[in-house]
Amino acid sequence: MDLLTGKVAVITGGTSGIGAAAALLFAAEGATTVITGRRKDAGERLAAELSSTAAGAAVEFVRADVSDEADVEALIGHVTDRFGRLDCLVNNAGIGGTPGGVATVDMHRFWGTLSVNLGGVVLGMKHAAPVMTEQGSGSIINVASIGGQFGGWSMLDYSAAKAAVIHLTRWAATELGEHAVRVNSVSPGPVATGLFGRAAGLDAAEADQTADALESVFAKRLSSWQPIHRAAVAADVAPALVWLASDGAAFVTGQDLAVDGGISAGRPASVSAADRAAVTQALTAERDGRFHSV
């Protein structure tokens, strides 16, 4: 549909999962797309694959670690030098959290998670904002999580980082909106990606290959919480990112868009109805037991 024709976009964490799905769709919609990540071989393979199927849209890979400011500064500088502008930044790069609770938190790993999941977003905005404000337009999209909205859905450090990303998004929107730069976040629910495999200790390539196996597990575990009864995949999130990058969202800023199958709306109605029926049955049995014991 060419929603992004003429736009230049950077997608961090673009070598797999939500980032790779976003890169595919951004290129298909006509955007010049720069994907970035730490895995050079995987990134270059994906860029070559997308370039061959993107109907003329340029796709390239630039290696960068979002927790390293020099890398981020060089990335944004490369894009603006090469293409002359930057219309969209998708801050998607992230790592899984650390198991354990408040009393057992490993502070070294805690700060490591925040340096990527929160610090990477800060650095991306820091270096993209001057470019966008000077050109008088742009869209920054930060990938957060429902774990940043509700307790119990993800690890402590991951949840803390994503909650901060949601609030940081609103704060940045109030500043950059005055320069016609929009800042929004997207909060997916559980998505079947390699992030879970990496959190379980698998290497990145192996973790990516396990993502499909998670769909049935997720669908079963989420049936009591998610009104849409299937597992989310990365391709469910990518269209929301495209819309926020497009001119169709030109008056949308400072918002957090949940892409969670309805988890944040509430429990499935059938689950609540079953619980009410169970309560009624228990009360009826109790009443009947008392009656018969008289």
Beta strands, then each sheet from edge to edge (+ up, - down):
strand 1: 8-12
strand 2: 32-37
strand 3: 59-63
strand 4: 88-91
strand 5: 138-143
strand 6: 181-188
strand 7: 256-259
sheet 1: 3+ 2+ 1+ 4+ 5+ 6+ 7+
end
